Amino acid sequence: MATSTPGLIAVLIVSVALLVVLINSRLKLHPFIALLVVSFGVGLAAGEPVAKIAGSIESGAGGILGNVGITLALGAMLGRLLADSSATEVIAALVVRRSTPRTVPWLMSAAAFVIGIPMFFEVGLIVLLPLVFSVADRMRKQGHTRYSPYTMLVIPTIAVLATLHGVVPPHPGPLTAVAGLHADLGKTILLGLVCAVPTVILAGPLFATWMARRIDVRPDQALVDQFVRRRAEDDRPSPAASPSRGGGDAAGRRPVPIAWAVTCILIPVALMLLRTIAEVALPEGNHVRNVTLLVGEPVIAMLIGFLVALFALALARGRSGDDVRQSLTESLKAVVGILLIIGGGGAFNQVLEDTGISHAIASAAGGAHLNVVLLGWLLALLLSASTGSATVGIVSSTGIVAPLVASSDSWHTSLVVLAIGAGSIGLNYVNHAGFWLVKESFGMDMGQATKIHTTTQTLVSVFGLGMTLLLAAIV
């Protein structure tokens, strides 16, 4: 059993190495199981009483899931409602309808930014694929560009979705870090958006314009037809469609008004930001402040956004209750794995705290005068790259740096959240599911996928760190 500061730090180093081995070895343990095994081992090695180890694991997992789990589930269901109603296509089509070859990467970034706010990286990419292929195929046939239109469009899409996934709540990664570091959610969203915009510009449209001259991505025609023809069939009016002005979708339902589509996406984020403004601008006891604080809580804000979307995008458009319930049930299946990993990460973090390892880290880091922002980014980068999971990178690094920000002001804590999120995005390679999704979706070879996907996400990570350090010098 290790009880000295060097001994506890050694236990931490060995536990992280063991976590990487369990996930990447021939065993290929699910990260959730690997985190539980490592948490138990850390408790034993660090001398925590055997009778208390199980309690640490249970309280850690339960605590983080109580903060994040409900919000994550509501976000998944909101994203499904947006996809099922074609609201995402309405937004995207509006943005790119009158685009030119020069502006299309920028407009694709704008479309992905709006659509990606409530969606995971993989889900957002799948939703945007028909649009990317349709626009790229149209540009290719009309000869609007000498370079690969697919390269010009896929890079901004990856950059936007990765940036939002890593640094802007209510995505699960930054939301988990917010809960673990006890950061202010509204300030984190505000700083995340400030950080995201220049990061997206640099790693998205500008990098795409430069890279399109050097890499020629041309998917097989069968792959193109899979998206383009299916989209054309989906857009063809149905005989049963309503004859009212404005047409309808294939089931005869009214088209989604663009205002409703955008409103449903932005409601949760707006409510969370208003909560922060009310905390600063209004005195305690003020009725408006109390109401704003209530509706701005993540769970309540997401619930309100979901209920508005449920009515405006589903029930009011003629979908049956059974159909909607089945679709929402399917959406929850996609996030079960993420929820389990977050729970396992919470257990690991609680064991670190209960065994005194967190305090040992704080003591060692204080003596070494380490930059916590840079440390959080580096830990998340290495853990994400080695385990193949951005979520593992975030939850594990959050537990390690948590004691270092215990006395920090709320703005600095939010910046550490952004740094951890940015670090989790970088070096996204063959052990990440997103790498293979991009590669196979666009028919890339390994070299192309590495140069486009891995490089884009690593640029997002580096630019995100740069923006975080810049903001740290200002706020």
Helices and strands as residue ranges (DSSP letters): H 5-24, H 31-45, H 50-84, H 87-96, H 104-116, H 121-142, H 149-167, H 172-181, H 185-201, I 202-206, H 207-211, H 221-235, H 258-281, H 287-295, H 298-309, I 310-314, G 315-317, H 321-333, H 336-354, H 357-368, H 372-387, H 390-401, G 402-405, H 410-425, H 433-441, H 446-449, I 450-454, H 455-474
